[in-house]
Amino acid sequence: MTKKSIIVRENKKKKLENKYYLTYSILKSQIKKNKLSKSKKINKIKNKLKTLPRNSLAVRLRKRCLVTGRPRSYYRYFGHSRHFLYKKFNLCLLPGTKKSSW
């Protein structure tokens, strides 16, 4: 299990990302539209992007296991880490999957 403070920090980042997602995407699309126009417009838009909080970017988030909070060996399809998946595989709780060996 990860520390609760780290999980709380990640949740704050998720809230910030959800809050600023629309403004971030609008500003990015404006930069793409004005690529060939004057650079002053682009600089103004970039300055607006710089004013957004750092943790509001999706890049700053880390995928974590829903049960253990483990950040590594995370499977997106299931939303869990390999340790928890191994337990579920052995108990046959994951429909449509089978254990393979070679």
C-alpha positions as CSV (number, residue, x, y, z in Angstrom):
1,M,0.0,0.0,0.0
2,T,1.2,3.5,-0.8
3,K,1.1,6.3,1.7
4,K,-2.2,8.1,1.9
5,S,-0.5,11.4,1.4
6,I,0.7,10.4,-2.0
7,I,-2.8,9.2,-3.0
8,V,-4.3,12.5,-1.8
9,R,-1.7,14.4,-3.9
10,E,-2.6,12.4,-7.0
11,N,-6.3,13.1,-6.4
12,K,-5.6,16.8,-6.2
13,K,-3.8,16.6,-9.5
14,K,-6.8,14.8,-11.0
15,K,-9.1,17.6,-9.8
16,L,-6.9,20.3,-11.2
17,E,-6.5,18.5,-14.5
18,N,-10.3,18.2,-14.8
19,K,-10.7,21.9,-13.9
20,Y,-8.3,23.3,-16.5
21,Y,-8.6,20.7,-19.2
22,L,-11.0,22.8,-21.4
23,T,-8.9,26.0,-21.2
24,Y,-5.7,24.1,-21.9
25,S,-7.2,22.4,-25.0
26,I,-8.6,25.7,-26.3
27,L,-5.2,27.5,-25.9
28,K,-3.4,24.6,-27.6
29,S,-5.8,24.6,-30.5
30,Q,-5.4,28.4,-30.9
31,I,-1.6,27.9,-31.2
32,K,-2.1,25.3,-33.9
33,K,-4.5,27.6,-35.8
34,N,-2.2,30.6,-35.6
35,K,1.0,28.8,-36.5
36,L,1.6,30.8,-39.7
37,S,0.4,34.1,-38.3
38,K,2.4,36.7,-36.4
39,S,4.5,35.4,-33.5
40,K,3.1,38.1,-31.1
41,K,-0.2,36.3,-31.0
42,I,1.4,33.0,-30.3
43,N,3.6,34.5,-27.6
44,K,0.4,35.9,-25.9
45,I,-1.2,32.5,-26.0
46,K,1.9,30.8,-24.7
47,N,2.1,33.3,-21.8
48,K,-1.5,32.4,-20.9
49,L,-0.5,28.7,-21.0
50,K,2.3,29.5,-18.6
51,T,-0.1,31.0,-16.1
52,L,-1.9,27.6,-15.7
53,P,-0.8,25.6,-12.6
54,R,1.8,22.9,-13.3
55,N,-0.2,20.1,-11.8
56,S,-3.1,20.9,-14.1
57,L,-1.4,19.0,-17.0
58,A,-2.4,15.4,-17.7
59,V,1.3,14.6,-18.1
60,R,1.8,15.1,-14.4
61,L,-0.6,12.4,-13.4
62,R,0.4,8.8,-12.7
63,K,-1.8,5.8,-13.2
64,R,-2.2,3.8,-10.0
65,C,-3.8,0.5,-9.0
66,L,-7.3,1.1,-7.7
67,V,-6.8,-1.2,-4.7
68,T,-3.2,-0.9,-3.6
69,G,-2.3,2.4,-5.1
70,R,0.9,0.9,-6.7
71,P,2.1,3.0,-9.6
72,R,4.3,0.4,-11.3
73,S,3.3,-2.7,-13.2
74,Y,-0.2,-1.1,-13.8
75,Y,-2.5,-2.6,-16.4
76,R,-4.8,0.0,-17.9
77,Y,-7.3,-2.5,-19.2
78,F,-8.0,-3.8,-15.7
79,G,-7.0,-0.8,-13.6
80,H,-5.0,-2.9,-11.2
81,S,-1.3,-3.8,-10.6
82,R,0.2,-7.2,-11.4
83,H,0.0,-8.4,-7.8
84,F,-3.7,-7.9,-7.5
85,L,-4.3,-9.3,-11.0
86,Y,-2.4,-12.5,-10.1
87,K,-4.7,-13.0,-7.1
88,K,-7.7,-12.5,-9.3
89,F,-6.4,-14.8,-12.0
90,N,-5.9,-17.6,-9.5
91,L,-9.4,-17.2,-8.1
92,C,-10.9,-17.1,-11.6
93,L,-12.5,-13.7,-10.9
94,L,-11.6,-12.1,-14.3
95,P,-14.0,-13.2,-17.0
96,G,-12.6,-13.8,-20.4
97,T,-9.0,-14.3,-19.3
98,K,-6.9,-17.4,-18.9
99,K,-3.6,-18.1,-17.4
100,S,-0.9,-18.9,-20.0
101,S,2.4,-20.7,-19.6
102,W,5.1,-21.5,-22.0
